[in-house]
């Protein structure tokens, strides 16, 4: 009986990887197409994956739940070594890089929680103060989305200086209205 190499014995089929990660086979193929994992092909053209790919795919799942985009995830996984399990220092480097994005997301979530009761998705996110703080949808000047939730303030959208008008004449001083003819 021929000996199976240690590497070949430790490889996972796509079905085994799916069961271990909880991902569907089609999701694993999608991530493979995006370069998050790389399959090793057998002589019969079947996919085999390294056990380290369990960690790579698990990171992708967790990162998505944390709000990272697929591009962010791809960029981070591209920094990890191929062919071996990532080390603690590999993961710490990723953690350091994404920490700022996660902290910004946390601040936004905290602001959302504080304003949630009044939120209707408008520029000022307040049911009872829209007329006062966002009259004429001034917050739209800051761009799309819930501007105040994103950190803008009402004074950021103050009206530019408007020249004063001359006072209107009293009604008795106004010209009388005459009907138009010939139209």
Residue, then its C-alpha position, 0 to 999 in steps of 0.5 A: x500500500x503506498x504511503x500518503x504524504x502527511x500534507x495530503x492526509x491533513x488536507x480537507x475536502x470542500x465538504x469537510x471545510x464547509x461542515x467545519x466552518x458552517x459555510x456553504x460549499x458555494x460560499x467557499x467557492x466564492x471566497x476561493x474565487x476572491x482569493x481568500x483561500x486557495x484550493x490545492x487540486x488533486x490529480x482528479x481535479x478535486x479541491x483540497x484545502x489546508x486546515x489553516x483555511x478554517x481560520x481564514x474563513x472564520x476570520x472572514x465570517x467574524x470580520x463581516x459581522x464586525x462590519x468590515x467590507x469584503x475588500x477590507x477582509x481580502x486586504x487583511x487576509x492577503x497579509x497572512x502567509x499561504x501554506x501555514x497557519x497564521x501565528x499569534x503575531x500575524x493575528x495581532x498585526x491584523x488586530x492592530x490595523x482594524x482596531x481604528x475602524x472598529x472603534x469608529x464603528x463603536x462610536x457610531x453605534x453609541x451615537x445611534x443608541x443615544x438617538x434611536x428613540x427619535x430616529x426616523x432616518x432623516x437628516x436630524x434624526x428627531x421627530x419633535x425637533x426637525x422643524x427647528x433643527x433641520x428646517x428645509x432639510x439643511x442637513x442635506x448640505x452635508x451629503x447623503x445619510x443621517x448627517x447628525x448621527x454621522x457627527x454633523x451639528x445643526x450649526x454646520x448647516x447654518x444659512x449663509x448671510x442673507x441680505x436684508x430686504x427693504x420693509x414692505x410698504x403699508x397696504x394703503x401705500x401699495x398700488x391698487x390691483x387692476x385686471x389685465x385685459x387682452x389675454 
